Amino acid sequence: MDIEWLPLSVPSWRSMAGHVVRGAEEPAECSVYFFQHHQYDLIDLAIVEQRDLRIHAHASLTGDLDSLGIDPVTADAWLRFTGIRVYLEAATAADSALARLQGFTDITGLSYSPTPNSPSFRFAPADS
């Protein structure tokens, strides 16, 4: 299961527990890889618990756009928080992307982590 570009409105990346996102609006994308890529229409994501960089998430995808034949698809797992990706068409430098991110969430403890061949800027905790 792959969920990307999902806007999660939280005051800080250190306090995501209890937050829920439902629906699918641009730029959010959700898909499942089962021998090949299959897209889904709707996302239901809950951050159940958070322990430092470990996040317990529950996700359900519905709206089988590519006729995989599995609807809904659900996953429940402990994941490691590895950072926040920022993609802005006009941003060509990490400083401007970080300034924009700061307008949405607390960036304390995050620093730029280059990702080769990616048009986005990744900001990660120092210990990730």
N, C-alpha and C positions, 0 to 999 in steps of 0.2 A: 504494500500500500504506500502510496506517495501523496502527500498533501503539501502543496507549495503555495507561497505568496498569500497565505491566509492572514488577514489583518486581525490581530488579537489585541484588543484595547486593554492594556494593563499599565499600572503606574511604573512598574519596574520588571525587568526580566527575572528578578529575584523573588517576585511575588505573583506568580501565575496561577497558583492553586485556587480552585474554586471557580475559575473563569470558563465560560462556555461560549462557543461560536456555533451558530446554526445557519444553514443556507449556503448559497454559493453565489458570489458576485465577483465580477472582475476586480482584481486580478487573480483571485483564488483559483487553483486548479487541483483536481483530485483524480487519481487513477490507480489502477491495479495492474501489476505485471504478472500475467499468467501465460507463459510462453510468448506473449507479446503484450503490447501496451493497450489497455482498455480504459476508456474515460467514463467517469461518473458525473452526474449532474449536481448532486447535493452533498454537503458535508455536515456532519454533526460531530463536533469535537469538544470534549470536556477535559480540562486539566484537573485531575482528581486530587493529586497531591504533589508536593515538591519538597525535595530534600537536597538543598544546595544545588548542584548541577544535575541531579537526577529528577526526572519528571515522570509521574505516572499519568499516562494519557489513555483516554478511551475514545475511539473514533468509529464512526459508521458512515459508509458511503451508500447512497441510493441513487436511482435514476441511471440504470445501465445503458449508456449511450451507444456502446459498440456491440450490444447483444452478446455479452459474455455468458449470460444465463445465470449469474449469481447476483442476487439482489435481495437484501442488502449484503454488503461486505463489512464485517466489523473486526476491530483489533483492539486489544487491551494490553498495554505493555509499559514497563519502566524504560524510559529513554534517557539518553545523556544530552543535555543542552550544550550545543556546540556553537551557538551564536545566532546573530540576526543578519540576514542578507537585505541589503538595500539596493534597489535598482531604480535609477532615475535617468531618463533619456538625456537630460541636460547636464548631469553630473559627470565630470571627467576626473575628479580627484576625490580621494577618500575623505578629506576634510569637509568638503561640501556635503557629501552623503551623511557623514556623522552629524553635522550641524542640523540637517533635515531630520534625522532620526531623533535627535535630542528634543525636537518639538513634539514628539509622540510618546516618549518613554525615558526613564532615567537611564543614562548611559554609563553611570559609575561602574568601574570594573571591566568595561569593554574596551578593546583596542582593535585596531585594524589588523586583519589577518588576510594577506593576499591570497587570492584563488586564481591560479593560472588559467588563462583562456575563458574567463567568465566576465560577462558584462556587468555583474553586480559587485558590490563591496560587502565583504563579510566582516562583522565586528564580533569578536569572540572574547569570552572570559580568559584571563591570563592562564588559568590552570586547565584549559580544555585541550 
